[in-house]
Amino acid sequence: MAFIKGLFKTSVRRKNLMAVTGLFTAFFLIIHLLGNLILILPDSFFPIEFWGNVANQHDMYNAYSHFLVHFWPITIVAYVLYIGLALHVIDALIITLTNWKAHGEKYIKTDNSTSTWHSRNMGILGSIIGIFIVIHMGQFWLQYKVLGTEHDLYELVVGTFKQTWVVIVYEIGIISLGFHLAHGILSAHRSLGVYPASIMNVMKYIGLCFAILMAFLYGIIPLIIYFQ
């Protein structure tokens, strides 16, 4: 408990914790995306001679999901992710509350770069993403991994993304995630101070490209399924 409290003790520690947990989550997004892209790949991408009995999109996605649930190293990484997300949210709340008390602002920016809309509204974007994550986990993670009430995750995902309101909610969540990443990647690297100032402009564009790519690829999956 003392260790956890120490993580939030000073503003520098809070910013560093926000950076580390944020970058770890961003890395997870890449891994999660690679699996989800199976949903929109053609069956011809999975030749039967290579995958054995897995010869189509449906079976491949279920095999991938089953592997994630039953491979214990992945389970450990998943719990580290849950802890990281929880710390990221708690840290964001502490920063926001501290900023309200000190300056009466909604969100305190972690850098001195030119203010953008998404940098001024990271708190709002984070709240939207938080709601989105709760809905997402309730629809898939809870049903498949915790309760075990759904055994065909492919059918669950496809059936869910055939609902208009779900697709709209997901697109709002993904767009918010893109804006959050666009500012968060740069801010995280600046907080950690791992690059010289001359490199930070490069990191700004790397972060922007990463945010656009993640938002586009994640956002296109439910749309393709919905219109199929």
PyMOL CGO cylinders between C-alpha atoms (Angstrom):
from pymol import cmd
from pymol.cgo import CYLINDER

trace = [
    CYLINDER, 0.00, 0.00, 0.00, 2.84, 2.38, 0.83, 0.3, 1, 1, 1, 1, 1, 1,
    CYLINDER, 2.84, 2.38, 0.83, 4.38, 1.63, -2.57, 0.3, 1, 1, 1, 1, 1, 1,
    CYLINDER, 4.38, 1.63, -2.57, 1.12, 2.47, -4.36, 0.3, 1, 1, 1, 1, 1, 1,
    CYLINDER, 1.12, 2.47, -4.36, 0.78, 5.73, -2.43, 0.3, 1, 1, 1, 1, 1, 1,
    CYLINDER, 0.78, 5.73, -2.43, 4.35, 6.59, -3.31, 0.3, 1, 1, 1, 1, 1, 1,
    CYLINDER, 4.35, 6.59, -3.31, 3.53, 6.37, -7.01, 0.3, 1, 1, 1, 1, 1, 1,
    CYLINDER, 3.53, 6.37, -7.01, 1.14, 9.32, -6.64, 0.3, 1, 1, 1, 1, 1, 1,
    CYLINDER, 1.14, 9.32, -6.64, 3.19, 11.29, -4.10, 0.3, 1, 1, 1, 1, 1, 1,
    CYLINDER, 3.19, 11.29, -4.10, 4.65, 14.01, -6.35, 0.3, 1, 1, 1, 1, 1, 1,
    CYLINDER, 4.65, 14.01, -6.35, 3.60, 15.58, -9.63, 0.3, 1, 1, 1, 1, 1, 1,
    CYLINDER, 3.60, 15.58, -9.63, 6.71, 14.19, -11.35, 0.3, 1, 1, 1, 1, 1, 1,
    CYLINDER, 6.71, 14.19, -11.35, 5.91, 10.64, -10.23, 0.3, 1, 1, 1, 1, 1, 1,
    CYLINDER, 5.91, 10.64, -10.23, 2.29, 11.06, -11.29, 0.3, 1, 1, 1, 1, 1, 1,
    CYLINDER, 2.29, 11.06, -11.29, 3.33, 12.25, -14.76, 0.3, 1, 1, 1, 1, 1, 1,
    CYLINDER, 3.33, 12.25, -14.76, 5.83, 9.43, -15.12, 0.3, 1, 1, 1, 1, 1, 1,
    CYLINDER, 5.83, 9.43, -15.12, 3.23, 6.88, -14.00, 0.3, 1, 1, 1, 1, 1, 1,
    CYLINDER, 3.23, 6.88, -14.00, 0.74, 8.33, -16.48, 0.3, 1, 1, 1, 1, 1, 1,
    CYLINDER, 0.74, 8.33, -16.48, 3.37, 8.06, -19.23, 0.3, 1, 1, 1, 1, 1, 1,
    CYLINDER, 3.37, 8.06, -19.23, 4.42, 4.47, -18.49, 0.3, 1, 1, 1, 1, 1, 1,
    CYLINDER, 4.42, 4.47, -18.49, 0.89, 3.09, -18.08, 0.3, 1, 1, 1, 1, 1, 1,
    CYLINDER, 0.89, 3.09, -18.08, -0.27, 5.01, -21.17, 0.3, 1, 1, 1, 1, 1, 1,
    CYLINDER, -0.27, 5.01, -21.17, 2.56, 3.71, -23.37, 0.3, 1, 1, 1, 1, 1, 1,
    CYLINDER, 2.56, 3.71, -23.37, 2.04, 0.16, -22.13, 0.3, 1, 1, 1, 1, 1, 1,
    CYLINDER, 2.04, 0.16, -22.13, -1.64, 0.40, -23.03, 0.3, 1, 1, 1, 1, 1, 1,
    CYLINDER, -1.64, 0.40, -23.03, -0.71, 1.81, -26.45, 0.3, 1, 1, 1, 1, 1, 1,
    CYLINDER, -0.71, 1.81, -26.45, 1.53, -1.22, -27.02, 0.3, 1, 1, 1, 1, 1, 1,
    CYLINDER, 1.53, -1.22, -27.02, -1.34, -3.51, -26.03, 0.3, 1, 1, 1, 1, 1, 1,
    CYLINDER, -1.34, -3.51, -26.03, -3.52, -1.81, -28.65, 0.3, 1, 1, 1, 1, 1, 1,
    CYLINDER, -3.52, -1.81, -28.65, -1.16, -3.07, -31.36, 0.3, 1, 1, 1, 1, 1, 1,
    CYLINDER, -1.16, -3.07, -31.36, -1.36, -6.68, -30.13, 0.3, 1, 1, 1, 1, 1, 1,
    CYLINDER, -1.36, -6.68, -30.13, -5.13, -6.50, -29.69, 0.3, 1, 1, 1, 1, 1, 1,
    CYLINDER, -5.13, -6.50, -29.69, -5.53, -5.04, -33.18, 0.3, 1, 1, 1, 1, 1, 1,
    CYLINDER, -5.53, -5.04, -33.18, -3.54, -7.84, -34.84, 0.3, 1, 1, 1, 1, 1, 1,
    CYLINDER, -3.54, -7.84, -34.84, -6.02, -10.37, -33.49, 0.3, 1, 1, 1, 1, 1, 1,
    CYLINDER, -6.02, -10.37, -33.49, -9.09, -8.33, -34.35, 0.3, 1, 1, 1, 1, 1, 1,
    CYLINDER, -9.09, -8.33, -34.35, -7.96, -7.90, -37.95, 0.3, 1, 1, 1, 1, 1, 1,
    CYLINDER, -7.96, -7.90, -37.95, -8.76, -11.60, -38.40, 0.3, 1, 1, 1, 1, 1, 1,
    CYLINDER, -8.76, -11.60, -38.40, -12.41, -10.50, -38.41, 0.3, 1, 1, 1, 1, 1, 1,
    CYLINDER, -12.41, -10.50, -38.41, -12.03, -8.72, -41.74, 0.3, 1, 1, 1, 1, 1, 1,
    CYLINDER, -12.03, -8.72, -41.74, -9.46, -10.91, -43.48, 0.3, 1, 1, 1, 1, 1, 1,
    CYLINDER, -9.46, -10.91, -43.48, -10.77, -13.15, -46.30, 0.3, 1, 1, 1, 1, 1, 1,
    CYLINDER, -10.77, -13.15, -46.30, -10.92, -16.89, -45.71, 0.3, 1, 1, 1, 1, 1, 1,
    CYLINDER, -10.92, -16.89, -45.71, -8.32, -17.35, -48.44, 0.3, 1, 1, 1, 1, 1, 1,
    CYLINDER, -8.32, -17.35, -48.44, -5.79, -15.78, -46.08, 0.3, 1, 1, 1, 1, 1, 1,
    CYLINDER, -5.79, -15.78, -46.08, -5.91, -18.95, -43.90, 0.3, 1, 1, 1, 1, 1, 1,
    CYLINDER, -5.91, -18.95, -43.90, -4.80, -21.87, -46.12, 0.3, 1, 1, 1, 1, 1, 1,
    CYLINDER, -4.80, -21.87, -46.12, -5.79, -25.21, -44.65, 0.3, 1, 1, 1, 1, 1, 1,
    CYLINDER, -5.79, -25.21, -44.65, -2.36, -26.75, -45.26, 0.3, 1, 1, 1, 1, 1, 1,
    CYLINDER, -2.36, -26.75, -45.26, -0.78, -24.14, -42.99, 0.3, 1, 1, 1, 1, 1, 1,
    CYLINDER, -0.78, -24.14, -42.99, -3.36, -23.86, -40.19, 0.3, 1, 1, 1, 1, 1, 1,
    CYLINDER, -3.36, -23.86, -40.19, -4.39, -27.51, -40.07, 0.3, 1, 1, 1, 1, 1, 1,
    CYLINDER, -4.39, -27.51, -40.07, -8.08, -27.66, -39.24, 0.3, 1, 1, 1, 1, 1, 1,
    CYLINDER, -8.08, -27.66, -39.24, -8.30, -23.87, -39.07, 0.3, 1, 1, 1, 1, 1, 1,
    CYLINDER, -8.30, -23.87, -39.07, -9.28, -22.96, -42.60, 0.3, 1, 1, 1, 1, 1, 1,
    CYLINDER, -9.28, -22.96, -42.60, -11.51, -19.90, -42.34, 0.3, 1, 1, 1, 1, 1, 1,
    CYLINDER, -11.51, -19.90, -42.34, -12.03, -16.58, -40.62, 0.3, 1, 1, 1, 1, 1, 1,
    CYLINDER, -12.03, -16.58, -40.62, -14.57, -17.97, -38.13, 0.3, 1, 1, 1, 1, 1, 1,
    CYLINDER, -14.57, -17.97, -38.13, -12.39, -20.84, -36.87, 0.3, 1, 1, 1, 1, 1, 1,
    CYLINDER, -12.39, -20.84, -36.87, -9.20, -18.80, -36.87, 0.3, 1, 1, 1, 1, 1, 1,
    CYLINDER, -9.20, -18.80, -36.87, -10.68, -16.06, -34.70, 0.3, 1, 1, 1, 1, 1, 1,
    CYLINDER, -10.68, -16.06, -34.70, -12.08, -18.57, -32.23, 0.3, 1, 1, 1, 1, 1, 1,
    CYLINDER, -12.08, -18.57, -32.23, -8.74, -20.41, -32.12, 0.3, 1, 1, 1, 1, 1, 1,
    CYLINDER, -8.74, -20.41, -32.12, -6.96, -17.11, -31.49, 0.3, 1, 1, 1, 1, 1, 1,
    CYLINDER, -6.96, -17.11, -31.49, -9.40, -16.21, -28.70, 0.3, 1, 1, 1, 1, 1, 1,
    CYLINDER, -9.40, -16.21, -28.70, -9.13, -19.63, -27.10, 0.3, 1, 1, 1, 1, 1, 1,
    CYLINDER, -9.13, -19.63, -27.10, -5.34, -19.36, -27.12, 0.3, 1, 1, 1, 1, 1, 1,
    CYLINDER, -5.34, -19.36, -27.12, -5.44, -15.97, -25.37, 0.3, 1, 1, 1, 1, 1, 1,
    CYLINDER, -5.44, -15.97, -25.37, -7.75, -17.26, -22.65, 0.3, 1, 1, 1, 1, 1, 1,
    CYLINDER, -7.75, -17.26, -22.65, -5.85, -20.48, -21.90, 0.3, 1, 1, 1, 1, 1, 1,
    CYLINDER, -5.85, -20.48, -21.90, -2.20, -19.50, -22.39, 0.3, 1, 1, 1, 1, 1, 1,
    CYLINDER, -2.20, -19.50, -22.39, -1.01, -18.55, -18.89, 0.3, 1, 1, 1, 1, 1, 1,
    CYLINDER, -1.01, -18.55, -18.89, 1.69, -15.99, -19.89, 0.3, 1, 1, 1, 1, 1, 1,
    CYLINDER, 1.69, -15.99, -19.89, -1.02, -14.06, -21.73, 0.3, 1, 1, 1, 1, 1, 1,
    CYLINDER, -1.02, -14.06, -21.73, -3.17, -14.19, -18.60, 0.3, 1, 1, 1, 1, 1, 1,
    CYLINDER, -3.17, -14.19, -18.60, -0.36, -12.62, -16.58, 0.3, 1, 1, 1, 1, 1, 1,
    CYLINDER, -0.36, -12.62, -16.58, 0.09, -9.87, -19.17, 0.3, 1, 1, 1, 1, 1, 1,
    CYLINDER, 0.09, -9.87, -19.17, -3.68, -9.29, -19.12, 0.3, 1, 1, 1, 1, 1, 1,
    CYLINDER, -3.68, -9.29, -19.12, -3.68, -8.72, -15.35, 0.3, 1, 1, 1, 1, 1, 1,
    CYLINDER, -3.68, -8.72, -15.35, -0.71, -6.37, -15.67, 0.3, 1, 1, 1, 1, 1, 1,
    CYLINDER, -0.71, -6.37, -15.67, -2.75, -4.49, -18.26, 0.3, 1, 1, 1, 1, 1, 1,
    CYLINDER, -2.75, -4.49, -18.26, -5.77, -4.28, -15.94, 0.3, 1, 1, 1, 1, 1, 1,
    CYLINDER, -5.77, -4.28, -15.94, -3.59, -2.91, -13.16, 0.3, 1, 1, 1, 1, 1, 1,
    CYLINDER, -3.59, -2.91, -13.16, -1.95, -0.47, -15.58, 0.3, 1, 1, 1, 1, 1, 1,
    CYLINDER, -1.95, -0.47, -15.58, -5.33, 0.79, -16.80, 0.3, 1, 1, 1, 1, 1, 1,
    CYLINDER, -5.33, 0.79, -16.80, -6.56, 1.20, -13.22, 0.3, 1, 1, 1, 1, 1, 1,
    CYLINDER, -6.56, 1.20, -13.22, -3.44, 3.16, -12.26, 0.3, 1, 1, 1, 1, 1, 1,
    CYLINDER, -3.44, 3.16, -12.26, -3.77, 5.29, -15.41, 0.3, 1, 1, 1, 1, 1, 1,
    CYLINDER, -3.77, 5.29, -15.41, -7.38, 6.19, -14.53, 0.3, 1, 1, 1, 1, 1, 1,
    CYLINDER, -7.38, 6.19, -14.53, -6.60, 6.89, -10.88, 0.3, 1, 1, 1, 1, 1, 1,
    CYLINDER, -6.60, 6.89, -10.88, -3.60, 9.01, -11.86, 0.3, 1, 1, 1, 1, 1, 1,
    CYLINDER, -3.60, 9.01, -11.86, -5.71, 10.97, -14.34, 0.3, 1, 1, 1, 1, 1, 1,
    CYLINDER, -5.71, 10.97, -14.34, -8.35, 11.64, -11.67, 0.3, 1, 1, 1, 1, 1, 1,
    CYLINDER, -8.35, 11.64, -11.67, -5.72, 12.83, -9.18, 0.3, 1, 1, 1, 1, 1, 1,
    CYLINDER, -5.72, 12.83, -9.18, -4.13, 15.13, -11.78, 0.3, 1, 1, 1, 1, 1, 1,
    CYLINDER, -4.13, 15.13, -11.78, -7.53, 16.53, -12.73, 0.3, 1, 1, 1, 1, 1, 1,
    CYLINDER, -7.53, 16.53, -12.73, -8.63, 17.11, -9.13, 0.3, 1, 1, 1, 1, 1, 1,
    CYLINDER, -8.63, 17.11, -9.13, -5.28, 18.68, -8.26, 0.3, 1, 1, 1, 1, 1, 1,
    CYLINDER, -5.28, 18.68, -8.26, -5.60, 20.98, -11.23, 0.3, 1, 1, 1, 1, 1, 1,
    CYLINDER, -5.60, 20.98, -11.23, -9.15, 21.98, -10.30, 0.3, 1, 1, 1, 1, 1, 1,
    CYLINDER, -9.15, 21.98, -10.30, -8.01, 22.92, -6.82, 0.3, 1, 1, 1, 1, 1, 1,
    CYLINDER, -8.01, 22.92, -6.82, -4.95, 24.83, -7.99, 0.3, 1, 1, 1, 1, 1, 1,
    CYLINDER, -4.95, 24.83, -7.99, -6.18, 26.53, -11.14, 0.3, 1, 1, 1, 1, 1, 1,
    CYLINDER, -6.18, 26.53, -11.14, -9.86, 25.75, -11.59, 0.3, 1, 1, 1, 1, 1, 1,
    CYLINDER, -9.86, 25.75, -11.59, -9.15, 24.16, -15.00, 0.3, 1, 1, 1, 1, 1, 1,
    CYLINDER, -9.15, 24.16, -15.00, -10.66, 20.92, -16.30, 0.3, 1, 1, 1, 1, 1, 1,
    CYLINDER, -10.66, 20.92, -16.30, -7.40, 19.36, -17.28, 0.3, 1, 1, 1, 1, 1, 1,
    CYLINDER, -7.40, 19.36, -17.28, -3.77, 20.19, -16.72, 0.3, 1, 1, 1, 1, 1, 1,
    CYLINDER, -3.77, 20.19, -16.72, -1.59, 19.77, -19.79, 0.3, 1, 1, 1, 1, 1, 1,
    CYLINDER, -1.59, 19.77, -19.79, 1.63, 17.89, -19.32, 0.3, 1, 1, 1, 1, 1, 1,
    CYLINDER, 1.63, 17.89, -19.32, 3.66, 19.93, -21.80, 0.3, 1, 1, 1, 1, 1, 1,
    CYLINDER, 3.66, 19.93, -21.80, 4.22, 23.47, -22.99, 0.3, 1, 1, 1, 1, 1, 1,
    CYLINDER, 4.22, 23.47, -22.99, 3.54, 22.89, -26.65, 0.3, 1, 1, 1, 1, 1, 1,
    CYLINDER, 3.54, 22.89, -26.65, 0.95, 24.84, -28.60, 0.3, 1, 1, 1, 1, 1, 1,
    CYLINDER, 0.95, 24.84, -28.60, -2.48, 24.09, -27.19, 0.3, 1, 1, 1, 1, 1, 1,
    CYLINDER, -2.48, 24.09, -27.19, -4.76, 21.91, -29.32, 0.3, 1, 1, 1, 1, 1, 1,
    CYLINDER, -4.76, 21.91, -29.32, -8.39, 20.94, -28.85, 0.3, 1, 1, 1, 1, 1, 1,
    CYLINDER, -8.39, 20.94, -28.85, -7.54, 17.40, -27.83, 0.3, 1, 1, 1, 1, 1, 1,
    CYLINDER, -7.54, 17.40, -27.83, -4.81, 18.50, -25.42, 0.3, 1, 1, 1, 1, 1, 1,
    CYLINDER, -4.81, 18.50, -25.42, -7.30, 20.80, -23.67, 0.3, 1, 1, 1, 1, 1, 1,
    CYLINDER, -7.30, 20.80, -23.67, -9.94, 18.09, -23.45, 0.3, 1, 1, 1, 1, 1, 1,
    CYLINDER, -9.94, 18.09, -23.45, -7.97, 14.99, -22.49, 0.3, 1, 1, 1, 1, 1, 1,
    CYLINDER, -7.97, 14.99, -22.49, -10.16, 14.59, -19.41, 0.3, 1, 1, 1, 1, 1, 1,
    CYLINDER, -10.16, 14.59, -19.41, -13.35, 14.50, -21.49, 0.3, 1, 1, 1, 1, 1, 1,
    CYLINDER, -13.35, 14.50, -21.49, -11.79, 12.17, -24.05, 0.3, 1, 1, 1, 1, 1, 1,
    CYLINDER, -11.79, 12.17, -24.05, -10.54, 9.90, -21.28, 0.3, 1, 1, 1, 1, 1, 1,
    CYLINDER, -10.54, 9.90, -21.28, -14.03, 9.75, -19.74, 0.3, 1, 1, 1, 1, 1, 1,
    CYLINDER, -14.03, 9.75, -19.74, -15.57, 8.76, -23.09, 0.3, 1, 1, 1, 1, 1, 1,
    CYLINDER, -15.57, 8.76, -23.09, -12.90, 6.09, -23.55, 0.3, 1, 1, 1, 1, 1, 1,
    CYLINDER, -12.90, 6.09, -23.55, -13.55, 4.83, -20.00, 0.3, 1, 1, 1, 1, 1, 1,
    CYLINDER, -13.55, 4.83, -20.00, -17.26, 4.39, -20.73, 0.3, 1, 1, 1, 1, 1, 1,
    CYLINDER, -17.26, 4.39, -20.73, -16.39, 2.72, -24.02, 0.3, 1, 1, 1, 1, 1, 1,
    CYLINDER, -16.39, 2.72, -24.02, -14.04, 0.25, -22.29, 0.3, 1, 1, 1, 1, 1, 1,
    CYLINDER, -14.04, 0.25, -22.29, -16.73, -0.69, -19.75, 0.3, 1, 1, 1, 1, 1, 1,
    CYLINDER, -16.73, -0.69, -19.75, -19.24, -1.36, -22.55, 0.3, 1, 1, 1, 1, 1, 1,
    CYLINDER, -19.24, -1.36, -22.55, -16.64, -3.26, -24.59, 0.3, 1, 1, 1, 1, 1, 1,
    CYLINDER, -16.64, -3.26, -24.59, -15.57, -5.50, -21.72, 0.3, 1, 1, 1, 1, 1, 1,
    CYLINDER, -15.57, -5.50, -21.72, -19.16, -6.09, -20.67, 0.3, 1, 1, 1, 1, 1, 1,
    CYLINDER, -19.16, -6.09, -20.67, -20.12, -7.25, -24.16, 0.3, 1, 1, 1, 1, 1, 1,
    CYLINDER, -20.12, -7.25, -24.16, -17.13, -9.50, -24.87, 0.3, 1, 1, 1, 1, 1, 1,
    CYLINDER, -17.13, -9.50, -24.87, -14.59, -10.00, -22.06, 0.3, 1, 1, 1, 1, 1, 1,
    CYLINDER, -14.59, -10.00, -22.06, -17.21, -10.60, -19.35, 0.3, 1, 1, 1, 1, 1, 1,
    CYLINDER, -17.21, -10.60, -19.35, -19.34, -12.93, -21.47, 0.3, 1, 1, 1, 1, 1, 1,
    CYLINDER, -19.34, -12.93, -21.47, -16.50, -14.98, -22.92, 0.3, 1, 1, 1, 1, 1, 1,
    CYLINDER, -16.50, -14.98, -22.92, -13.68, -14.98, -20.40, 0.3, 1, 1, 1, 1, 1, 1,
    CYLINDER, -13.68, -14.98, -20.40, -15.34, -14.49, -17.01, 0.3, 1, 1, 1, 1, 1, 1,
    CYLINDER, -15.34, -14.49, -17.01, -18.88, -15.88, -17.18, 0.3, 1, 1, 1, 1, 1, 1,
    CYLINDER, -18.88, -15.88, -17.18, -18.17, -18.40, -19.93, 0.3, 1, 1, 1, 1, 1, 1,
    CYLINDER, -18.17, -18.40, -19.93, -21.70, -17.98, -21.28, 0.3, 1, 1, 1, 1, 1, 1,
    CYLINDER, -21.70, -17.98, -21.28, -20.49, -17.47, -24.84, 0.3, 1, 1, 1, 1, 1, 1,
    CYLINDER, -20.49, -17.47, -24.84, -18.26, -20.10, -26.46, 0.3, 1, 1, 1, 1, 1, 1,
    CYLINDER, -18.26, -20.10, -26.46, -18.31, -18.84, -30.04, 0.3, 1, 1, 1, 1, 1, 1,
    CYLINDER, -18.31, -18.84, -30.04, -16.66, -15.44, -29.75, 0.3, 1, 1, 1, 1, 1, 1,
    CYLINDER, -16.66, -15.44, -29.75, -16.68, -14.91, -33.50, 0.3, 1, 1, 1, 1, 1, 1,
    CYLINDER, -16.68, -14.91, -33.50, -20.46, -15.17, -33.69, 0.3, 1, 1, 1, 1, 1, 1,
    CYLINDER, -20.46, -15.17, -33.69, -20.81, -12.96, -30.61, 0.3, 1, 1, 1, 1, 1, 1,
    CYLINDER, -20.81, -12.96, -30.61, -18.62, -10.22, -32.12, 0.3, 1, 1, 1, 1, 1, 1,
    CYLINDER, -18.62, -10.22, -32.12, -20.26, -10.35, -35.55, 0.3, 1, 1, 1, 1, 1, 1,
    CYLINDER, -20.26, -10.35, -35.55, -23.75, -10.40, -34.06, 0.3, 1, 1, 1, 1, 1, 1,
    CYLINDER, -23.75, -10.40, -34.06, -22.92, -7.46, -31.80, 0.3, 1, 1, 1, 1, 1, 1,
    CYLINDER, -22.92, -7.46, -31.80, -21.55, -5.35, -34.65, 0.3, 1, 1, 1, 1, 1, 1,
    CYLINDER, -21.55, -5.35, -34.65, -24.74, -5.89, -36.64, 0.3, 1, 1, 1, 1, 1, 1,
    CYLINDER, -24.74, -5.89, -36.64, -26.49, -3.55, -34.18, 0.3, 1, 1, 1, 1, 1, 1,
    CYLINDER, -26.49, -3.55, -34.18, -26.51, 0.08, -35.27, 0.3, 1, 1, 1, 1, 1, 1,
    CYLINDER, -26.51, 0.08, -35.27, -26.27, 1.60, -31.79, 0.3, 1, 1, 1, 1, 1, 1,
    CYLINDER, -26.27, 1.60, -31.79, -23.25, -0.56, -30.96, 0.3, 1, 1, 1, 1, 1, 1,
    CYLINDER, -23.25, -0.56, -30.96, -21.38, 0.55, -34.09, 0.3, 1, 1, 1, 1, 1, 1,
    CYLINDER, -21.38, 0.55, -34.09, -22.14, 4.21, -33.34, 0.3, 1, 1, 1, 1, 1, 1,
    CYLINDER, -22.14, 4.21, -33.34, -20.90, 3.86, -29.75, 0.3, 1, 1, 1, 1, 1, 1,
    CYLINDER, -20.90, 3.86, -29.75, -17.76, 2.09, -30.95, 0.3, 1, 1, 1, 1, 1, 1,
    CYLINDER, -17.76, 2.09, -30.95, -16.98, 4.71, -33.56, 0.3, 1, 1, 1, 1, 1, 1,
    CYLINDER, -16.98, 4.71, -33.56, -17.35, 7.48, -30.96, 0.3, 1, 1, 1, 1, 1, 1,
    CYLINDER, -17.35, 7.48, -30.96, -15.07, 5.56, -28.60, 0.3, 1, 1, 1, 1, 1, 1,
    CYLINDER, -15.07, 5.56, -28.60, -12.45, 4.88, -31.28, 0.3, 1, 1, 1, 1, 1, 1,
    CYLINDER, -12.45, 4.88, -31.28, -12.42, 8.50, -32.50, 0.3, 1, 1, 1, 1, 1, 1,
    CYLINDER, -12.42, 8.50, -32.50, -11.95, 9.63, -28.89, 0.3, 1, 1, 1, 1, 1, 1,
    CYLINDER, -11.95, 9.63, -28.89, -9.13, 7.10, -28.52, 0.3, 1, 1, 1, 1, 1, 1,
    CYLINDER, -9.13, 7.10, -28.52, -7.43, 8.50, -31.63, 0.3, 1, 1, 1, 1, 1, 1,
    CYLINDER, -7.43, 8.50, -31.63, -7.49, 12.05, -30.27, 0.3, 1, 1, 1, 1, 1, 1,
    CYLINDER, -7.49, 12.05, -30.27, -6.32, 10.82, -26.86, 0.3, 1, 1, 1, 1, 1, 1,
    CYLINDER, -6.32, 10.82, -26.86, -3.38, 8.99, -28.42, 0.3, 1, 1, 1, 1, 1, 1,
    CYLINDER, -3.38, 8.99, -28.42, -2.44, 11.93, -30.63, 0.3, 1, 1, 1, 1, 1, 1,
    CYLINDER, -2.44, 11.93, -30.63, -1.65, 14.02, -27.57, 0.3, 1, 1, 1, 1, 1, 1,
    CYLINDER, -1.65, 14.02, -27.57, -0.83, 11.22, -25.13, 0.3, 1, 1, 1, 1, 1, 1,
    CYLINDER, -0.83, 11.22, -25.13, 2.04, 9.62, -27.07, 0.3, 1, 1, 1, 1, 1, 1,
    CYLINDER, 2.04, 9.62, -27.07, 3.94, 12.90, -27.34, 0.3, 1, 1, 1, 1, 1, 1,
    CYLINDER, 3.94, 12.90, -27.34, 3.14, 13.92, -23.78, 0.3, 1, 1, 1, 1, 1, 1,
    CYLINDER, 3.14, 13.92, -23.78, 4.27, 10.56, -22.39, 0.3, 1, 1, 1, 1, 1, 1,
    CYLINDER, 4.27, 10.56, -22.39, 7.66, 10.71, -24.11, 0.3, 1, 1, 1, 1, 1, 1,
    CYLINDER, 7.66, 10.71, -24.11, 8.15, 14.30, -23.02, 0.3, 1, 1, 1, 1, 1, 1,
    CYLINDER, 8.15, 14.30, -23.02, 7.32, 13.42, -19.39, 0.3, 1, 1, 1, 1, 1, 1,
    CYLINDER, 7.32, 13.42, -19.39, 9.80, 10.54, -19.35, 0.3, 1, 1, 1, 1, 1, 1,
    CYLINDER, 9.80, 10.54, -19.35, 12.50, 12.70, -20.96, 0.3, 1, 1, 1, 1, 1, 1,
    CYLINDER, 12.50, 12.70, -20.96, 14.05, 9.81, -22.86, 0.3, 1, 1, 1, 1, 1, 1,
    CYLINDER, 14.05, 9.81, -22.86, 14.68, 11.84, -26.02, 0.3, 1, 1, 1, 1, 1, 1,
    CYLINDER, 14.68, 11.84, -26.02, 16.58, 15.10, -26.58, 0.3, 1, 1, 1, 1, 1, 1,
    CYLINDER, 16.58, 15.10, -26.58, 14.52, 18.16, -27.48, 0.3, 1, 1, 1, 1, 1, 1,
    CYLINDER, 14.52, 18.16, -27.48, 15.55, 17.90, -31.13, 0.3, 1, 1, 1, 1, 1, 1,
    CYLINDER, 15.55, 17.90, -31.13, 13.79, 14.53, -31.41, 0.3, 1, 1, 1, 1, 1, 1,
    CYLINDER, 13.79, 14.53, -31.41, 10.49, 15.61, -29.85, 0.3, 1, 1, 1, 1, 1, 1,
    CYLINDER, 10.49, 15.61, -29.85, 9.17, 17.15, -33.08, 0.3, 1, 1, 1, 1, 1, 1,
    CYLINDER, 9.17, 17.15, -33.08, 9.73, 13.79, -34.74, 0.3, 1, 1, 1, 1, 1, 1,
    CYLINDER, 9.73, 13.79, -34.74, 7.91, 12.06, -31.89, 0.3, 1, 1, 1, 1, 1, 1,
    CYLINDER, 7.91, 12.06, -31.89, 5.00, 14.44, -32.37, 0.3, 1, 1, 1, 1, 1, 1,
    CYLINDER, 5.00, 14.44, -32.37, 4.47, 13.20, -35.92, 0.3, 1, 1, 1, 1, 1, 1,
    CYLINDER, 4.47, 13.20, -35.92, 5.14, 9.57, -34.96, 0.3, 1, 1, 1, 1, 1, 1,
    CYLINDER, 5.14, 9.57, -34.96, 2.48, 9.86, -32.26, 0.3, 1, 1, 1, 1, 1, 1,
    CYLINDER, 2.48, 9.86, -32.26, 0.05, 11.48, -34.69, 0.3, 1, 1, 1, 1, 1, 1,
    CYLINDER, 0.05, 11.48, -34.69, 0.60, 8.79, -37.32, 0.3, 1, 1, 1, 1, 1, 1,
    CYLINDER, 0.60, 8.79, -37.32, 0.20, 6.06, -34.72, 0.3, 1, 1, 1, 1, 1, 1,
    CYLINDER, 0.20, 6.06, -34.72, -3.04, 7.61, -33.47, 0.3, 1, 1, 1, 1, 1, 1,
    CYLINDER, -3.04, 7.61, -33.47, -4.49, 7.92, -36.99, 0.3, 1, 1, 1, 1, 1, 1,
    CYLINDER, -4.49, 7.92, -36.99, -3.49, 4.36, -37.89, 0.3, 1, 1, 1, 1, 1, 1,
    CYLINDER, -3.49, 4.36, -37.89, -4.97, 2.86, -34.71, 0.3, 1, 1, 1, 1, 1, 1,
    CYLINDER, -4.97, 2.86, -34.71, -8.19, 4.85, -35.02, 0.3, 1, 1, 1, 1, 1, 1,
    CYLINDER, -8.19, 4.85, -35.02, -8.60, 3.96, -38.71, 0.3, 1, 1, 1, 1, 1, 1,
    CYLINDER, -8.60, 3.96, -38.71, -7.94, 0.22, -38.34, 0.3, 1, 1, 1, 1, 1, 1,
    CYLINDER, -7.94, 0.22, -38.34, -9.98, -0.20, -35.16, 0.3, 1, 1, 1, 1, 1, 1,
    CYLINDER, -9.98, -0.20, -35.16, -12.78, 1.94, -36.56, 0.3, 1, 1, 1, 1, 1, 1,
    CYLINDER, -12.78, 1.94, -36.56, -13.05, 0.15, -39.87, 0.3, 1, 1, 1, 1, 1, 1,
    CYLINDER, -13.05, 0.15, -39.87, -13.57, -3.33, -38.34, 0.3, 1, 1, 1, 1, 1, 1,
    CYLINDER, -13.57, -3.33, -38.34, -17.12, -2.78, -36.97, 0.3, 1, 1, 1, 1, 1, 1,
    CYLINDER, -17.12, -2.78, -36.97, -18.08, -0.84, -40.11, 0.3, 1, 1, 1, 1, 1, 1,
    CYLINDER, -18.08, -0.84, -40.11, -17.02, -3.67, -42.44, 0.3, 1, 1, 1, 1, 1, 1,
    CYLINDER, -17.02, -3.67, -42.44, -18.86, -6.24, -40.31, 0.3, 1, 1, 1, 1, 1, 1,
    CYLINDER, -18.86, -6.24, -40.31, -21.98, -4.06, -40.12, 0.3, 1, 1, 1, 1, 1, 1,
    CYLINDER, -21.98, -4.06, -40.12, -22.21, -3.53, -43.88, 0.3, 1, 1, 1, 1, 1, 1,
    CYLINDER, -22.21, -3.53, -43.88, -21.31, -7.10, -44.90, 0.3, 1, 1, 1, 1, 1, 1,
]
cmd.load_cgo(trace, "trace")
